Amino acid sequence: MQRAAVMAGFDAAKFRAEVRGFCRDQVSADIHEQIGKHQYFSREQRIRWQRLLQAQGWFVGHWPKAHGGQGWGQLQRFIFIEELERAGTPWLTHFGTSFLGPVLCAFGNDAQRARFLGPIRDSTEWWCQGFSEPGSGSDLASLKLRADRGETHYRVTGQKTWTTMAQWADWIFCLVRTQAGGRPQQGISFLLIDLRSPGVTVRPIETFDGGQHVNEVFFDDVEVPLANLVGQEGEGWAIAKFIVSRERLLVTEIGKAFHLLGELHSLAATMSAGTQSLSDTAAFRRRAADLEVQYRTLRATAYAAVIEAEAGREHAIDASLLKIRGSELQQAIHDAITDLLARSGLAFQTEGISADISGYRHGDLRLPGLLHEHLHSRAASIYGGSNEIQRGIIAKTELRV
Ligand SMILES: Cc1cc2nc3c(=O)[nH]c(=O)nc-3n(C[C@H](O)[C@H](O)[C@H](O)COP(=O)(O)OP(=O)(O)OC[C@H]3O[C@@H](n4cnc5c(N)ncnc54)[C@H](O)[C@@H]3O)c2cc1C
């Protein structure tokens, strides 16, 4: 890794230590407390954290220098994200910094870059991603959201769904259909839409962890200036592919797996199986060792893939493979944690249980947060392209079926 980093023009070990130290020293007390309890972060906390990263020059480190970034390559970006995940800090709202920013640098015009890049860098505008529609998720090219071109505006009508954090967003970038007929991938364009425009409705979808991560977004004859078209009409599919190709390897989330493994070990150490700590039982050791081996194998595979990608040799199936194994590992660690926690019975709201009843408090303060996360982790094998679709890609590429 160090050799690849030197070739990419940075010192990997030094950079990693810097990011790790930053996460240790700069996370505020309230965020630190919530990391410890596995609680969701508020919009304000996320923005505050992103601004700290930006002040350090890291929030858009992967953007070209000409647009306020540091020109990081894939390896440096991967190390950065891995360290944030290991520390459990708030998930970056990737829609602006990771998706739209690079799109505008590559496909946008000067006016669009001048208008939109600054507010992404400073986290003054929050973006969300409008790709999926009812019936158009895996089969994205079948999307129907219509944008009819007028003299000065498009008129947009239809629906997006599963839109992450749209309830907090100011703007949405959408794949829209500007032309019917031809191959489904043709006639798709990339449009920037102000969510405060008349005719836009954002409706929450409650997920089964009880959270509001995703939304439906409805467009009823919404006027969008022609100036908000990115690239050319019909170029939307190419832009979508550009987005997917840039951050494909990050979906592995190995830093998150590391963080969760740490929680598994620490919970087991504080829970007992009769007279001994759970972490000393053979059953736990076997399961934890298996997860540890899976984690280390995945991490080594991920870095090998990133180093290849940095050298311009990304293999077509790497991202699919890492997405499948990364999401499965995350779910397996959550399963193990949940099995451990089951020993605490239904002590779901630990604060609500009287310590007087049995002389000690059941459960761990992390318990409610971890159970919510366990439920939400089921979505990891769906979002970003489901695991079945990834298996299909591997089969087509490797087995030519
Ligand atoms: C938590 C969460 C957040 C999301 N955030 C966003 C967001 O911010 N923006 C956005 O645009 N989208 C978002 N999505 C949508 C996500 O990209 C889609 O859910 C995903 O692509 C699957 O599409 P679908 O839900 O329409 O399921 P479908 O495509 O209808 O699939 C249903 C089932 O059939 C299987 N299937 C479908 N086709 C095939 C095939 N050819 N071969 C084998 N199996 C197949 C799938 O694997 C799945 O199990 C999010 C989803 C989730 C769960």
The ligand as a Gaussian input file, in Angstrom:
#p B3LYP/6-31G(d) Opt

LIG

0 1
 C      -32.006000       2.393000       2.446000
 C      -32.081000       2.687000       0.980000
 C      -31.624000       3.910000       0.513000
 C      -31.735000       4.228000      -0.847000
 N      -31.355000       5.489000      -1.277000
 C      -31.548000       5.832000      -2.570000
 C      -31.306000       7.181000      -2.994000
 O      -30.875000       8.051000      -2.221000
 N      -31.555000       7.501000      -4.279000
 C      -32.016000       6.575000      -5.193000
 O      -32.187000       6.930000      -6.350000
 N      -32.272000       5.299000      -4.817000
 C      -32.057000       4.911000      -3.525000
 N      -32.338000       3.626000      -3.116000
 C      -32.934000       2.683000      -4.072000
 C      -32.055000       1.525000      -4.453000
 O      -31.082000       1.907000      -5.381000
 C      -32.995000       0.431000      -5.003000
 O      -33.802000       0.004000      -3.916000
 C      -32.260000      -0.734000      -5.582000
 O      -31.587000      -0.391000      -6.760000
 C      -33.253000      -1.920000      -5.876000
 O      -34.292000      -1.459000      -6.659000
 P      -35.829000      -1.712000      -6.221000
 O      -35.983000      -1.308000      -4.801000
 O      -36.695000      -1.046000      -7.238000
 O      -36.023000      -3.273000      -6.267000
 P      -36.295000      -4.150000      -7.582000
 O      -35.393000      -3.705000      -8.666000
 O      -37.767000      -4.162000      -7.828000
 O      -35.847000      -5.580000      -7.074000
 C      -36.659000      -6.378000      -6.215000
 C      -35.923000      -7.677000      -5.961000
 O      -35.733000      -8.376000      -7.208000
 C      -34.357000      -8.618000      -7.433000
 N      -34.050000      -8.439000      -8.852000
 C      -34.427000      -7.409000      -9.658000
 N      -33.935000      -7.581000     -10.894000
 C      -33.208000      -8.728000     -10.874000
 C      -32.436000      -9.435000     -11.854000
 N      -32.290000      -8.962000     -13.084000
 N      -31.816000     -10.580000     -11.462000
 C      -31.932000     -11.053000     -10.200000
 N      -32.669000     -10.442000      -9.244000
 C      -33.278000      -9.296000      -9.572000
 C      -33.621000      -7.577000      -6.603000
 O      -32.319000      -8.009000      -6.235000
 C      -34.529000      -7.467000      -5.388000
 O      -34.242000      -8.494000      -4.472000
 C      -32.228000       3.273000      -1.762000
 C      -32.649000       2.018000      -1.285000
 C      -32.580000       1.728000       0.061000
 C      -33.066000       0.393000       0.538000

